[in-house]
Amino acid sequence: MADVLEILQEALEIERQGEEFYREAAGSCQEEVTRRTFLSLADQERLHATYFQTFYEVMVQEKQWPPAGTVQLEKPNLPEMARQIFGEAVPDLALSGPEMCAHTHALYATAMDKERASIALYEGQAQAAENQDQKAFFEFLVEKEKGHLALLYNTQKYLDDPTHFFFDEEQWTVEG
């Protein structure tokens, strides 16, 4: 049980640091899409931290992994997150053709590295899980973190080249 408690503490700290990173990054960005992306991810990391805190507390009290349903896990809704992020900013940014500064590129690179590290940790924990509930919890988190990574990739792709982003996203076809 001590190993699981250590993992929960480590994951809790990773999620708290992730939230802090995303909030600071959002505050340092001028691109509205980037700011919205980072704030949305900060909220997600805070939510993940509450999961780990709750699971940790139950593990300490009950001396076993909490049964499914102990914590209500939200279902990923990446399309809705993307709508909120791109929302009103799309027309203005698409017209102005924003270019990401080196600072923003560095923030995206760091963010993606953090998400990949979380994915690796949670995949490892899912594989080492002692029961199905523990495995399902970590697999759920893997999917959430992969969604974060996809969101970062897509917003970076948008900021790098808005015109081609919309072309790719809409899957335009040329008919003759």
C-alpha positions in Angstrom: 0.0 0.0 0.0 2.9 2.4 0.7 4.0 2.3 -2.9 0.5 3.3 -4.1 0.3 6.1 -1.6 3.7 7.4 -2.8 2.4 7.2 -6.4 -0.8 9.1 -5.4 1.3 11.8 -3.7 3.7 12.1 -6.7 0.8 12.3 -9.1 -1.0 14.9 -6.9 2.2 17.0 -6.9 2.5 16.6 -10.7 -1.0 17.8 -11.2 -0.6 20.7 -8.8 2.6 21.8 -10.6 0.8 21.4 -13.9 -2.0 23.7 -12.8 0.5 26.3 -11.6 2.5 26.0 -14.9 -0.6 26.5 -17.0 -1.9 29.5 -15.0 1.5 31.2 -15.2 1.8 30.4 -18.9 -1.6 31.8 -19.6 -0.6 35.0 -17.8 2.4 35.4 -20.0 0.7 34.9 -23.3 -0.7 37.5 -25.7 -2.4 35.0 -28.0 -6.0 34.6 -26.9 -6.2 31.0 -28.1 -3.1 30.1 -26.2 -4.3 31.9 -23.0 -7.7 30.0 -23.2 -5.9 26.7 -23.9 -3.7 27.1 -20.9 -6.5 28.2 -18.5 -8.6 25.3 -19.6 -5.8 22.9 -19.0 -5.1 24.5 -15.6 -8.7 23.8 -14.6 -8.3 20.2 -15.8 -5.1 19.7 -13.8 -6.8 21.1 -10.7 -9.6 18.6 -11.2 -7.1 15.7 -11.5 -5.4 16.9 -8.3 -8.7 16.6 -6.5 -9.0 13.0 -7.7 -5.6 12.1 -6.4 -6.3 13.9 -3.1 -9.5 12.0 -2.6 -8.1 8.7 -3.5 -5.1 9.3 -1.2 -7.4 10.1 1.7 -9.6 7.1 1.2 -6.5 4.8 0.9 -5.2 6.1 4.2 -8.5 5.6 5.9 -9.6 2.3 4.3 -6.2 0.8 3.7 -7.3 -0.3 0.2 -7.9 1.2 -3.2 -11.3 2.9 -3.3 -14.0 1.1 -5.1 -15.3 2.5 -8.4 -17.7 5.4 -7.9 -15.9 6.8 -4.9 -14.9 9.8 -7.0 -17.2 10.9 -9.8 -14.8 11.1 -12.8 -15.9 13.5 -15.5 -16.2 12.3 -19.0 -13.8 13.9 -21.4 -15.5 16.4 -23.7 -12.7 17.6 -25.8 -14.9 19.0 -28.6 -16.6 21.2 -26.1 -13.2 22.4 -24.7 -12.1 23.2 -28.2 -15.2 25.2 -28.9 -14.7 27.2 -25.8 -11.0 27.8 -26.6 -11.5 28.7 -30.3 -14.9 30.3 -29.7 -14.9 34.1 -30.3 -11.1 34.2 -30.9 -11.3 32.4 -34.2 -12.5 35.2 -36.5 -10.1 37.8 -35.2 -7.1 35.5 -35.1 -7.9 33.9 -38.5 -8.0 37.4 -40.1 -4.8 38.6 -38.4 -2.8 35.4 -39.1 -1.1 35.4 -35.7 2.5 34.2 -35.5 3.6 32.4 -32.3 6.6 34.0 -30.6 9.5 32.0 -29.4 8.3 32.3 -25.9 4.9 30.7 -26.8 6.7 27.9 -28.8 8.8 27.2 -25.7 5.6 27.1 -23.5 4.0 24.7 -25.8 7.1 22.4 -25.9 7.2 22.4 -22.1 3.5 21.7 -21.8 3.7 18.8 -24.2 6.6 17.3 -22.4 4.7 17.6 -19.1 1.7 15.8 -20.7 3.9 13.1 -22.1 5.5 12.5 -18.7 2.1 12.2 -17.1 0.9 9.8 -19.8 4.0 7.6 -19.2 3.6 7.6 -15.4 -0.1 6.8 -15.6 0.4 4.1 -18.3 2.9 2.5 -16.0 0.6 2.6 -13.1 -2.2 1.1 -15.1 0.0 -1.8 -16.1 1.2 -2.3 -12.5 -2.3 -1.9 -11.0 -3.3 -4.3 -8.2 -7.0 -4.4 -9.1 -9.3 -3.5 -11.9 -10.6 -0.3 -10.2 -7.0 1.0 -9.9 -6.3 0.1 -13.5 -9.5 1.8 -14.7 -8.6 4.9 -12.8 -5.1 5.2 -14.3 -6.4 4.3 -17.8 -9.0 7.1 -17.5 -6.2 9.5 -16.6 -4.1 8.4 -19.6 -7.0 9.2 -21.9 -7.4 12.6 -20.3 -3.7 13.4 -20.6 -3.7 12.3 -24.2 -6.6 14.6 -24.8 -4.6 17.4 -23.3 -1.7 16.6 -25.6 -4.0 16.6 -28.6 -5.4 19.9 -27.6 -2.0 21.5 -27.3 -0.9 20.0 -30.6 -4.1 21.4 -32.3 -3.9 24.9 -30.8 -0.2 25.1 -31.7 -0.9 24.0 -35.2 -3.6 26.7 -35.4 -1.3 29.4 -34.2 1.5 28.3 -36.6 -0.8 28.4 -39.6 -4.4 29.3 -39.2 -5.3 29.1 -42.8 -4.1 25.5 -43.2 -5.5 24.6 -39.8 -9.0 25.4 -41.0 -8.4 23.7 -44.3 -7.2 20.5 -42.6 -9.9 20.6 -39.9 -12.7 21.1 -42.4 -11.3 18.3 -44.7 -11.9 20.5 -47.8 -12.1 18.7 -51.1 -11.6 20.2 -54.5 -14.2 19.1 -57.0 -13.9 19.8 -60.7 
